[in-house]
Amino acid sequence: MPIANGNASPKISVVVPVYKVQGYLRACLDSILSQSFGDFEVIAIDDHSPDSCGRILDEYAALDSRVIPVHLEENQGIGKARDAGALKSRGEYILFLDSDDTLAEGALQAIAERLDVTGDPDILLLNHVRTYWNNRVQASAAGEMLSGAGTDVFTALERPEFLSMFAVVWNRVYRREFYVEDHNFTFTDGIYEDALMVYKTMLTAESIAALDHVCVEYRQRRQGNSMRTPGRKHFGIFEQYARLFTFLDEHPETQPVRALLFERMASHFLFTLMREDRIVPADRAEFFKLSAAQYKKYKPRDFVLPEGSQGVRFQLLDRGSYAAYAAVTFAADTRRQVIQRATKAKHKLGKTAYHRLYRMHLRRPVDENLAVYAAYWNRGVACNPAAIYEKAKELAPNVHGVWVVKKDAVDSVPAGVDYVVANSPRYWEVMARAKYLVNNVNFPNDIVKRPDQVHLQTHHGTPLKQMGIDQQKYPAAAKNMSFGKMLERADKWDLSLTSNRHSTEIWERVYPCAFEAVEYGYPRNDVYYRATAEDVVRVRAELGIEPGKTAILYCPTVRDYQKGYVPRIDLERFCRELGPDHVVLVRTHYFYGSDPRLEALQERGLIKDVSKYPVVEDLCLAADALITDYSSIMFDYACLDRPIVTYADDWEVYSRARGVYFDILSGKPGETPGATATSEDELIEAFRSGAWKSDKAAELRAAFRDRFVQFDDGNAAERVVRHLFLGQEPAPEVLPLDERTPAPAPSTVAKAHIPRQPSGESGLINV
């Protein structure tokens, strides 16, 4: 594959403006770098993005010389970022690609071939598709027109129908000499800058060609697109079109297409006015007034009204009467929306939740000092919410915490912890009135998220397996799941907590909602840096692990393609092969019930079944090593810097059925946390040979920790509480990885005298 580098000018410069797209940027860059045609460069403009975009660009640049990152010292907007990229480019042609979109397979090859056939035109028009979060793909309206052009070369005045194409700069490529050197085109400030640039370049070009090959996959983002965020910025559309008509006045040769562009302008105004995600109802009258003023100012004398409802709306715009326009346009829409919303609300809230009691509490003020906690679908006090709850009692004692638990989990609630049973009368009260909602999964569909409430989604693991909307590609994982409902639940999140940048990127993409990512670390992992040698000894004593024995924690995850717990190791043989100096702690996934085979092995003294043990963090503290497969526990256990063995005997099946984000067996630094095994014999040999704790395993673990143990330093809960409850800047700052001291490994601690706990009390560390 030819590589664009050195002093040679590449055929194509792909200019990518980058701002707050960390969840999509890798897909964009990968789509470019994987093209079969390799004579290109990528000019990636980091428009002072506040997230990890700049770091991602530098990471790609270090691996591929065709990626040239440019870091702007202040945010300048997408237009100026494109200008910077165009000036930096060296290619014969410039392709502007938005950083949340992707290039289709074979796009650059098709572009290069059509440029050669058509004699290197000033502009080459491209086909595209629109893609949606639910994997729907919509063809562009211009496909047939592009196909019909064949290899013809023309001007916009000769083929004015091409001025009706979607007016964006990324569905065309520009000859650099024409764009930069001959005319020095630059974008104007503000949004709607594409339309002005498109029409000016199209009317200036002396040669235009078309390509019907789908080149760009335009991502129709569910949320987060600046064009779909309401506000006064959308009034900038009037200035952009005023500039266009000034350009037309300065170029009288464009008179034949003036009426067409006028109609495009008026249609654009009305389209924008109708969108609540652009113009809020309170601003509609003013937006209409300005639209009418420009309509009258620029209306050509020979303009012919379009037929149908659009023509009626144009007439009302010409009259300048917003009242008449609103009566015609919004009345039917409003009635339809009221019916739809009422039906949706009734379905959403359900017969149980939407009763008079809940409605009454929803009308009461939000309690500024009330927080509701839940974990694992109300299974009890656990995980990140539990650690936040404990730290809040210390730092924000004025905020009263209430836990939501299932009826059969009441007995597990620690003494002194306030709780409500799900669906009880008090449950509806606290859910309606709590200022803060903290959960590591989603609250039920029937819970209404009030504007004054703040919802923190803590999650409960780092994603190795595909999550969110990515699961749509995997039937075994997506069975009986409504992804639309899932996203409605995620729409309620205000804050999304992560422990590493990998998670931040994944959550942003697979839950395309409007939450803010907070990279503070997982509070549940604080204990790994705060536990002492005495704590480790005490936990092992409580578990009945004899001093001097090597404790191995085995935590396999759930298999979506199997029903119930299926043993993947002959534990009797495994324990026998390892010998009496080892003890195996087996913890099955919480989705499974009790397993009689494990109970039998425990009764024989071969293993310790800790599946129902309440605090998994204690199990990790007690273990000398972890065996797991695809469970997120590996990322948490990595905080302890102890050996991790990956046992994945069904890798091929699991990766196809569930989907994964990286190859845990690859042996690459940052992907594999230590020794690996794909068969029982290999697993046994890994321990018998010492590979599980070898220097090579330690090197892999170090790289794994560098990638995934980024924000876990023992202070995550404090940062969360200060941000969420106290409104303070998160503190303390995250410690560098080499300055953190995890709890000592069992093999390094001396036997300590641990007083026997009184009956009914636990000496286990509970965060």
N, C-alpha and C positions, 0 to 999 in steps of 0.2 A: 504494500500500500504506500503511495507517495505521501511524504510528510512535508508540510509547509514549514520551513525553517530557514535559518541563515539569511542570506540576502535575496533569495529567490522570492518573487511575488506569487502568492497563491492565486488560484483561479477565483476563489470565493472567500470573502471575509464575512463570517457570521457574527453580527454584533448583538450582544445579549445584555440589555440593561437589567440590573439585579437589585431588588429591594424587597425585603421581608417575604422571601419565598423559600426559606430553608427546607420546607417539606417537599418542594417540587423541583428544586434546582438540580439535584443529582439526576433525576429522570430526564430533564432538559439536556444537560451536558452529555449524558450517556447516549441519548438519541442522536446527537451530533457526532460524537467520537466513534460510534459504531457504524457510521455510514460506509458503504462499500467504496465510495469515491473519497479519496483521502487528500486531495489537493486543496486544502482550506486552512484557515486559521479561525480561532474563536477569540474575539475581542470581548471580554466579559467586564462590564463596568459595574463595580460595586458602588452603588449610589449612597454610600455611607449607611449601609443597612445595619440596624441595631442588633440583628440576630447573628446567626452563624454563617451567613452567606459568604462573607469575605474569607473566612477560614476555609470553607468548602472550595472556593475558587482557587485558593493557594494550594490546597491539597491536590486538586486536579492538575494544576500547572506543574507541580513537582513530578507528576507521573507522565505528562504528555506535553511536549514543547509547543504543540499547536494551540494550547490554551494560554492566552495572554491576559492576565488580570490587571485591571486598572482600578485603584482604590481612590475614590474622591474624598476629599477632606471634609466635605459637608454635603448634605442632601440637596440635590438640585432638581429632582423631578425626572420623569422618564424621558422627556424630550431632550433635555440637556445631556442626559446620560447617553442617549443615542448619538447626539452630536459629537460627544467626546469619543465615542467608539468609531464613528465614521472618520474622524480626523486621524485616529490611530491606525486605521485599517490600511492594508497594503494590497488587498486583493483586486482583481480586475472588476469584480462585482461585490456589492454589499447586500447581504440579506439580514434584515432586522428580525430577530426572533425574541418574543417575550419569554422571560425565564420561567414562567409556569406552563408554557406550551412545549411541544415536542416536534421534532422532525419525523416524518413518516419514513418507513424503510425505503431506500432507493431514491430519496428526494434529491440529494445533491448530484447523483449520477444523472437523473432525468433532467435536472436544471442545466448541467454542463452540456449534455447532448443537445438540448433544444437551443441553447445559446449558439453552439457551433452551427447548427442547421439554419438558424435565422440570421446569421451574420452579426452576432454580438449587438443586439438592439440596446437602446437606452434603458428600457424597462422590459422585464419579462413578468407577465402576470401569472400567478400560481393558483392552483386549486387547493382547497382545504376541506377538512371536516371539523365538525363541532363535537366534542366528546363531553360526556356528563359523568357525574360521580357513580351513577348506577350502570355504567358501561354502555349506555346508549350512545350510538354514533349517528350523527345527522349530516347528511351530505350538504354541501353548499349550494345555494341557488344558482351560482354562476357556472356550475359544472358543464352543462350543455352548451352554454355560450362559449366557454373556453375550448371545448372540444370542436365546436364548429369553426373556430378560427384556423385550425390546422397549423401550418407553418407560415401563414401570412404575416407580413410586417406592415404596420399601419400607424396612423396618428389618431389621437383622440377625436379630432374633428372629422376624420374619415370614418371612424367607428365609434360614435358617441355612446352607443349602448354599453361600452365597457366602463363608462363613467358611473354606471349604476351598480357596479360591483361593491361589495362590502368595503367601505372606505377606511381601510387600515393599512399600515405600511408593511406588515409582515406577510401579506399575501402577494408580494411582488419582490423582485430583486432589481437593484439599480446598478447600472454601469458606473463605476467609481469616478471615472473622468468626467462623465456627464453630471453626476450628483455633487461631487466635492469641488472639482477643479473648474469646470465650465460655469457652474451656477451657484456654487457655495450655498446649497440649501441648508437651512437650519430650522429646527423646531421652535415654535413659540411656547411661552410659558402656559401652564394650566392644562386642564384636560380638554378633550376634543381636538387635540393638536393633530391627530392623525388625518382627519378629514381635510383640513387646510393643506397639509403636506401632500396628500394623495392627489387632490385636484390640481394644485400648482405644478407638481411634477408631471402629471399626465398631460396637462395642456402645454407644457414646455417641451416634452420629449418629441424628437423628430422620428423616432422609430420605436414601436411597441410590438411585442410578440406575446403569445399566450401558450400556456402549458396546462393540459387537463389532468396531468398526473397529480394525485393528492400528495402535497408536499408538507403541509403543516397540519398538525393535530391541535386545534385550538381548544384549550381546556375551559369549558364553561364552569367556572368555579361556583360552588353552591353559596359560599360566603367568602368575604375577604377581598373581592375585586373592588378596586377604588371606584370604578364606574357604577357599582351597585351599592354605594354607600351614600345615603341622602345627605344633602347639605347645600349651602349657598354656592359651593364651588361649581355646581352644574350651571349656574348662570353665566359661566365663562363661555358657553356655547355661542352666545350672541357676539362676543368680540371676535371669536374665531371666524364666524361667517361674515362679519363686517370686513375683516381682512381679506377674505376670499373675494368679495365683490369689489373691494378696492383694487385687487389684482386684476379682476375682469375688466374694470374700467380702464386700467392702464394698458390692457391688451385688447384692443377693439376687434382683433381677428377672432376672438373667442365668442363673439356675439351669437353665432349659430347654436351654441350650447348653453346660453345664459338661462333660457327658460327651463331647461332640464335641471340645471344646478339650483335654480330657484325652487323648483318642486322638491328636489332632494333636501334643501334647507328647511322648507316648511314642514315636510314629512318628519324630519329629524326633530324639529321643535315639538311637534305634536306627540311623537313617540316618547320623547323625554318627559313631557308634561304628564303623560299617562302613567308613568312609572313611579310608584310610591317609594321604591328604593332609590329614587333620584330626587324627586321633588315632593316634599312633604305637603300635605293638604293645606297647611297655613300659608304656603308660598305659591300656591297654584295661581291665584288671581294675579299676582305681580308677574309671575313667569309668563302667563298668557298675555298680559298687557305689553310686555317687552317683545314677545313673539309677534303680536299684531303690528307693533310699530315697525319692526324690521320687514314684515310681510308687505306692508304698504310702501315702505321706502324702496324696496328692491324689486317689486313686482314688475315684470316686463309688460309692455303694452300689448304684446301679442300672446300673452299667457292664456292657455286654455285650461279650464278646470278639469281635473281628472274625474272620471265617472264614479258613481256609487257613493258610499258613506264618506270616503276621503274627500270627495268634492264638496260634500255638505259641510264638513269640518273646515275646509279651506274658506268657504263662504263666510262662515261664522268668524273665522280668524280675520277675514277682510273687514267685516263689520265691527270687530273690536269689542264685542259684547261677551264678557266672560259668563255672565248670568245665563245667556242663551246657550252658550257652548256647554256649560256645566249641566244645564237641564237636559240637553240632548245626549251628552257623552257619559256623564257619571250616574244618572238616575238608574238606568238598567244595570250598570255595573255594581252600584251600591246595593241594590236589592239582591242581586245574585251573591255578592260577597257576604251579606248579612245571613242569608240562608246557609251558605257554605260554612261560615264561622260557627253559627249556632249548631249545625249538625256535627261539625268537628269537635266543638266543645263538649257536646253531650257524649259523643263517642269517646273522647279523650278522658273525660273525668269518670265516666262509668257510673253505674247505678249506685255503687257503694260509696264512692268518694264524694260525688256531687249531691250530697244530701244537705239538709238544712243546717246541720251542725257545722259542717266544713265551710259552707257559704258564709255562715255567721262569723266564723273566725277569720276568714279571708277579708272581711270588712273591718276587722279590728286593726289597730296600729301594729306595725312590726315591733317586736321587743328587741331593742338594741343590745341587750345583755343576755341573749339566749342563743345557744348553739346546739344544733342537732348533729349527732354523730351516728354513723352506721358503717358496717364492714361486711363484706362477703354475703350480701343478700340477707342481712340481719342475723348472721350466725353468732354474733357476740362481740365482745370488746377485744379488738385485735388490730394488727397491722398498723399502717401509717396513721389512721384516725386515732388509734389508742395512744400512740406516742404524742400526737398533737394535743390530745385531751389532757394528758398528764402535764405537758409543758405549759398549757394554757392555765391550769390550776395554779401554777407557780408564777407566771408572768402576767396573766390577765385574770386574776381571781374574781373580778366583777362579772365576768362572762360565765353564766351557769351552763354547764354541759349536760345534755340529756341524750342517752343512747336509745336507738330503736333496735329491738331484738324480737326474734320469733318467740312464740309461746314456749316451744320446747328448748329454748336457749336461756330461759330466765335463770335457771339454777347455776349457769356458768358466769353470771354477772358478778364481779367482785363486790365485796361488802363496801357500802358507802357510795356506790355509783348509782346515780339517778337514771332510771330507764323507763321506757314506755313499750308496751307490746304493740306490734304493728297492727293497725286497723282498730285499735281501741279508741274510745272517745278522746282521751288525752293525746293520743297520737295525732289526730287531726288538728288538735289545737296547736301543738308544738310545731308541726309541719307548716301550718299556716302562718305562725307568728315569729318563728326563729329568724333572727338576722343572718345567722351563719348556718350553712348546710355543708357538712363534711362527710364524704363517702369515698370508698375505694372502688365502688362500682356505681351503677346508676340507681337513682331513686325510681320508683314505679312511674309508669306513664300517667297515672291519675294525680300526681302531685303537680300543683301549679307553682311555677317559679315567679314570685312577685318581683317587681322592678327593684324594690328596696332590699331584697335578699341577696346575699353573696354566696355562691356555690363553689366550693373547692373540690375538684376531682383529684384525689391523690393517686389513683391507679394502684395496682398491687403487683407490679413487676415490670421488668425491662423486656420489650418484645423481641423474641427470637422467631416465634411463629407469627404468621400473618394475622393481622388484627383489623378491626373496623371494616371499612368498605372493601379492603383488600381481600376479605374472606369470600367475597362474591364469586371469585374464580374457583373456589374449592367447595364443592357440594357437601362433602362430609362435615366441613366446619360450619357451613351456612344453613344446615337443615333447620327448618321451622323458624328461621330468623327473618324478621322484617327489618330491612336495613333503613327504610324510611323512618320507622318508629325509633330505631336505634339512634338515628341522627337527631330526631326530635328530642330525645332524652339528652343527648350531648349538647344540644342548643342551650340547655339550661346552665351549662358550666360557665363560670366567670374566670376561674383559674384552673390551670392544668399543671400539676406538680410532676417534675421529672428529676431523675438522678444522673442523667448523662445526656449528651447532645444527640446521640443516636435516638433515644426515646423522644426527645423534643421534635426531631424531624419527622419521625414516624407518626406521632400523635397528630401533628399539624396536617399531615396529608390524609390519614385514614379517618379522621374525624373532622371533615371540612366545615367547621363551625367558627364562631367568633370569639373563642376564649383567648386568654393571655397565658402563655407558657411561663412558669416560674421555675427556674433551674436552681433549686435550693437543696436537692438531695432528698433521700427517703428518710423520714423521721424514724421509721421502724429499725433502720440500720444504725442509729446513733449508739445503740447499746454495744455494738461491736468495737467501738472506740472508748467506751466508758467502763466496760466491765474489767474487773481486776483478776489477778491470779486466784485470789480467794473465791471470787465468783465462779470461775471456771471449775475449780475443785468442788465447790458446793453443788453446782448443777450436776456434775458427774456422779456425785454421791447420791443425790436425790434420784437419779436415773438408775442407780445400782451398778454403775460401771466401776469395776475394780481398778484400783491404782495400778499403773504400769501397762494396762491393756490399751491397744490401739482401737479406738472407736471409729467405725466407718458409718456415716449417715447415707442411706440409700433412699433417694427421693425421685421416683419416676413420675412423669406427668401423665395426664389423661390422654387417651387415644380417641379421637373423634370417630375413627373408622371401626372401633370395637365397642361392644356393649359390656360394661362391667369391668372389674379389675382382672387382668390377665397377667400372671407372673411372667416376667421376661428373663428371670434368672432362677436356676435351680438353687435356691438358697441353702438347702441342706448340703449340697455338694460344695457350694462356694464357701460356707463356713468351715466345712471339713478340710478343704484344701488350704485355707488360710491358717488354720490351726487355732489352738486355745488362747493364743495371745491377742486375738482379735475378737471384737464384738461388733455385730452388725445391727444398727438401728434402722428399722424399715418404716418409712412414712409414705403411705399411699396418698393419692390426690383426694382432696376433701369432697369431690363429687361422688366418691365411692363409699359404700357402707362397710361394715365389718366383714373381714374375709376369714372364713373358718380355717383355711390353710395356714394363714399367718398365725392365727390363734394356736393352732396345733404345734407349730414350730416354736412358738414362745413357751408353751407349756413344757416342751422338751428341753428348754433352756438353750436352744440354738440361736435364736434371735431375740431382739426386743422390738415388739410391735408398738411403735410410737405414733401410729396414724391418728389417734384421737388426742394426742398430747396438745394442750392448749396453746403453747407458746413455741413456735418454730424457731425463734431466735435463740432460745435456750438450747435447743438441739444442736444448732450450728456451733454455739460456744463449746459444747461438750465434745464435738467430733474432731478427730485428727484429720479426717479427709472426707470429701463428699463424692458420692457416685450419683450422677444424674444423667438425663438424656437431653430433653428439650425444655426442662422446667426453668422458670425464671429464677429459681433459688440459686442458680450458679452465679448470677450477677451479684446477689446479696452476699453470698458466701465468699466471693472474691474480696470483699472488704477485709476479711480476716487474714488474707494472704496465706492460706493453707491449701494443700493439694486438692485439685479437682480432677476427677476422672470422668470422661464422657463415655457412656456406654449406650450406643445407638445401633442395636442389631436390626432395626427396621427402618433405617435411614431412607432408603429409596421409597418405601411405601409411605412413610410419614411425610416426607418432603413433598411428595406428589399429592397426598390426600389433604394435608393441612397447609402446606406452603410455609417457607421460612425466608428470613431476610438475609441470611448468610449461612455458609457451610461450616457447621460446627466441627466437622471432621477434616477440614481442609489442611490443617497443620500450619496455616498461615498466622503470623503474629497478629493479634487483635481479633481473631475469629475463634481460635481453639484455645481453651483455658488450661490445657495440660495434656496428660496422657489420654489416649483414646482406645476404644475397643468396639468391635462390631460383632463379636461372638463371645460366648461364655468362656471359651478356652483363652481367648485373648485377654479378657478381663482378669481371669485368674493369674495369667502370666504377668500382667501389668503390676500386680501386687507382689507376686513371688520374686520377680526380677528386680524390683525396686524402681521400675520405670515411673510409678505413680509419684515418687518424690525425687526424681532425678534432676540434674541441672537443666536438662532440656525442658522438662516440664515446668521448672521454675521460670525459665526464660519466657516460655509461652504465657504463663500466668501473669508475668510482669506486663507484657504487652496487652493482655486482656484487661488487666486492672487499669492500665493507662487509658484505654478506650472507654471502659464502662464504669469505673469507680471514680468519676470526675467530681461530683458534688457531695458525696457521702464522706463526712469528716467528723461526725459526732455532734454537729451543731445544726442539723437540718430542722429539727423541731423548733428550735429557737427562732431561726430565720422565718419559718412559716408563721409562727405566732406573732412575731413583731410586725410582719406585713399584714396578716389577715385581721387580727384583733386589735392591734395597737396603731395601725396606720403608719408605722415607722419604716425607715429604710432597713432592708434585711441586714441583720448582723448576728454574729460576726462574719467577716468575709471567709470564703471557703479556703481552707488550708491547702497548700500544695501537697500533692500525694506523698512526696518523700518526707514531709514533716508530720505525717499522721502516724500514730502508734496504735495499732489494733490490739485487741485483747490477746494475751499470750496464749500460745498453743499448749494443749494439755501436756505434751511431752517435755515442755520447758519449765513447768511449774512444779515446785516441790510439794510433797504431800502436806496439806495444812489441816489443822484441827478445826473441824466445822461443828459447832454446837448442834445438837439434835433439835429440830424444830418442834415446838409444841404441837400436839395433835390438832389437825384442822388447819394449820398454817403452812404456807409454802415458802421454801427458801429460793424458789426460782426467780430469775430476773424477768420482770414483766414490763415491757415498754408500752 
